[in-house]
Every structure is written in C-alpha cells, then in structure tokens.
Amino acid sequence: MDLKSILAHEIKTQLLSDWSEEDLCGLIETPKHSHLGDLAFPCFQLAKALKKAPAQIANEFAAALSSPLFTKVEAVGPYINIHFDGVIAGKEIVSEILAKGKGYGTHTFGEEKTIVLDMSSPNIAKPFSMGHLRSTVIGNAIATIAEKCGYTTEKINYIGDWGTQFGKLIVAFKKGGDPEKVKENPIAELFVLYKKFHAEAELDPALEDEGRRAFKLLEDGDEEVTELWKWFKNESLLAFKSIYSLLGVEFDSYQGEAFFNDKMEEVVSLLRENQLLEESQGAQVVRMEDGNLPPCLITKSDGATLYATRDLAAALYRKRQYDFDEALYIVGQEQTIHFKQVMNVLKQLGYDWADDMKHIPFGLYLKDGKKMSTRKGRVILLEEVLQEAIKMAEENIKLKNPGLENAHVVARNVGVGAIIFHDLKNDRLNDIEFSLDHMLTFEGETGPYIQYTYARTQSLLRKAEVMSPMKFEGLADPESWEVIKQLRLFPEIIEKAWQHYAPSIIAKYLIDTSQSFNRYYGKTKILAGDSEQDSRLALVQAVGIVLSEGLRLLGMKSPSEM
C-alpha cells in the first residue's frame, strides 16, 4: 500500500481535480516526528493559483479532506498533517510484504534497458588497496539497485593493464627481481620493486627514460617484455579475484586498457575526418565546445595515445557491443574533467548517445588526511583489512555465541559486511578518513548492527517454530505502526537510491529500520502467547524480509544467527 498515492488520490478527487496525482505525490512529505502525522501536504505551491495564504488553504483543505483511512486531518501552519488508521493501513502494508517476499520493493520502470557500469578498475602488478574499495562496492550496489528497478546490467572491470608504469616495472624486475620470490608472492614482491624503482629514479632520473624505452618495446610486441607483462597480469588477476570473492562481487567483463590497443586508430581517424584534431606543441588535441574545459589531449608529440583516446575507443566499442541505454563510470571525482572532455568529444563527433554516459564520482579514502599513493608507499591493503575484520568478527562471535555452528562463515559475512557498510553509509561524494577502529566497530550505526537485528528476527521466528509466512490481522499499538510505516518506505527508498546513484540512501534507511524494530522489540513482548502473537510474528517476518533484501542490495549477507 502506497500511502502517498492514496493521499494524492484523495486530494485530487476531493480538492484539486486539475492536478495530476503524480505531481501531488511529489509534494507530499513524511514528517520527521510521528506526532505531526504520517504524511504532510504543504500548501505553498497552491498560494499563487488560489490567491490565498498557504495557512488559509491548509485550514480550508483540512476541514474538507476525509477518508475511512484517515483518523485525523489537521492544519498546522501551511501544512495539512494526515494520520492514517494504523490497523487498516498496516494490514495492507504488511500483507503485501509477506506476499511479495524478496520481491517487495521491486520496480519495473527500468523496462529491461541496459546499464553498463565501468567500476573497480585496479592496476595490475599493484596491490588492491583501500583506494579501490569505493569504486568496487559503490558500483556493485548501484548495479544491484538497477536490477531491482528492472534494468539489465553489464559490469565491466576496466583493468589498468597498460602504460609507461609497466615499462618501469619491467626495468625494476630485470635489475633486481627474484623470479622465485615473485612466483611465491607476486603482488607484494612486484609492489616492492615498483616502490624501489621510484625511489632510485629520484636519485637517477635516467631510469625514467629506461622505463619509457621498455614500454615502447612492449608496445612494439617484443617477445621477452610481452611475456613478462602477461605474467604480471595473470598473477594480478588471480590475486584480485580472490579479493572479489571475499567481497562477493562478480564482473561480466575484465576488458582492460590493453584490449583497446588496436581500436584507437579508428578514434584518431574519426577525429581527423571530422576536422576536430588540432596540433598543439607537437601533440594532437580536440578543442572543447565548453570554454571552461581545457583541450582534450588525443596523442602526444611522439604519437603515443592517452587515457582519453582509450576511453573514447572503449565508449564506441561498448555502444556497439551492448547498445547501452546508460553507461555509468564509477570513478573518483578527481577524474571529473577527464570524463567531461571524453563526452564532449563524442558529442562533437555527432554521437548523441554521449548524453547517456554519466560519471558517478566519489570521494577518496585518506590516510592521515592525505590521498593514498602506491608510488609513495602510502597505501593500506584491502585484503589485510578484510582479514582483520573477519578475525575481529570471529572473536566477537566466540564471546557472544560460543556454540554457533559455521562460526567462521558467519564471521566472514559479518567482517566483510562491516567494511562494505562503513563505505556505503557515507555519502559517496565525501572523503573518508581511514580508521580501522571505526570500520570494525560492531556497535552503533554499523553493518553488524543491522545484521544482528536481522538475526534477532530469525531467532524469534525459530523460537515460535514459524516455517511459513504468517497472516497479519492488524495491530493497534503505536509502536508496531511506527515499524510498519518504516517498512512501507522501502520501495520509495530504492527508487530514490537509483535516481541519485546513492547506495547511502539505502544504508541509512536500514539503520533507521533496525533502530525502529529494536525499539519495538524493547517495548513489546512478541512471544506473549496471546491472540495477537501471530500478527506480531508476521510483522517480525516482514522486518526480516526488508532488512535481508536491503543488505543484499548493498552487497552484504544476512546471517540468521550471530
């Protein structure tokens, strides 16, 4: 039952026949405090048309508006506050959740349109750092939310597997690499070599030239250099996939930068044919139609291509391959200008579908207030953080529930979930100061708190030996109505999260829902053995459904015991 739609219908039918229900729905608000009603209708936008003060309109409309579902309609200043009958409305809401199960909150407005997501994209031969967590979990959550809204998705891991840095790594390996050490622990050992190269290059700048020459050999297909590059790449992908497995993230494609090596000449030719290329200090650039943007660099003075050239080639390929309706680039906000340039170039080439490409920026993880950097060694390894979280979760479970079966599996779900939720509860545009203590706190507004609340619902159902959906006959107490009102927001929250590409909206909703249920649990004896026990258990089932589905949308598991 959509309470906003019901109210909008009544307002249109009884008061504003010229307005659409959709427009009226857009005006309706949910008060922050329950004593102000379940919904509120502001009258500001009616003042000009009706030539009356908003407060006067509110008084007149409140006196005229009625429905069997409304227990109270009152004017408070310029607002009409509406209180619903919690028994009647609650029965409809909870019954719908129980009937739909995991399908509750599903939308169809996506119409199976294709969304392509460019996400995660770590660099090979470098450790998977906390810096790549955001793109991975934000992208994964956005994809899952998109599917919940009726879209089909293609998740692309655009691996950083090309560029001068690989020439530098090859030089470092040839000068001091131990093949056995690399075989034993490839990522860690390659990372040591990478840092060593840059430290030595600061003392001997000629090393930089050696790195560039080695990369030129790679570009030219030199057999020895190419074999080393393939080895680095394969070992890196194995290590990455181990981390993705921990996170529960899967991809439809691992096409990295190297995949587009033979596709960039088409881009340069198209730009030349459309007379968009200009020479600038020996390089080839495209001027931007937006004067606030710098020219887009397409080739260097030596003819080498750049990130923009690759992203242009990738965009053309993905449009042809997937015929996407929307292409989302979940990449840090420091790349904002780059993506504006790429989309501008595509528009100048006459590709109107460039308007369907969107950069979804996010803030950084900071260490001591500074950006993490693999080159300078200022990096925190994601796998180490995940393993530490799992260890702490396991210790916590041993203290609270020592006899729990599959304790390690539960600890993995809780520990990894803590890291994911800590990221996603933050607005994606905000920077996050790395703090292992904050990430692994299992109290307060955290992933484990929500998972524990879900486990509590399942414990209650087990104690009552509930095996199938209960029947909800309605509850009259105000505490249960507060929980039900929270549950009815779920479909609206999912739609809003998609519209803003903001998993944090769902994360914050799950915190609110968990707190609402735990307040109810603290005040109400659910297993009282009276005539309303079945309805209370039905409400518990509904809470479990919403929490579990909400966690799934964020890429988290729902342990039934903790």
Secondary structure, DSSP 8 states (H G I E B T S, - for coil): --HHHHHHHHHHHHT-TTS-HHHHHHH-B--SSGGG-SEEEE-GGGHHHHTS-HHHHHHHHHHH---TTEEEEEEETTEEEEEE-HHHHHHHHHHHHHHHGGGTT---TTTT-EEEEE----BTTS--BGGGHHHHHHHHHHHHHHHHTT-EEEEE---B--SHHHHHHHHHHHHH--HHHHHHSHHHHHHHHHHHHHHHHHH-THHHHHHHHHHHHHHTT-HHHHHHHHHHHHHHHHHHHHHHHHHT---SB---GGGGGGGHHHHHHHHHHTT-EEEETTEEEE--SSTTS--EEEE-TTS-B-HHHHHHHHHHHHHHHH--SEEEEE--GGGHHHHHHHHHHHHHTT-GGGGGEEEE----EEETTEE-BTTTTB--BHHHHHHHHHHHHHHHHHHH-TT-TTHHHHHHHHHHHHHHHHHHTS-TTS-EE--HHHHT--SSSSHHHHHHHHHHHHHHHHHTT--S--------SHHHHHHHHHHHTHHHHHHHHHHTT-HHHHHHHHHHHHHHHHHHHHH--S---STTHHHHHHHHHHHHHHHHHHHHHTT----S--
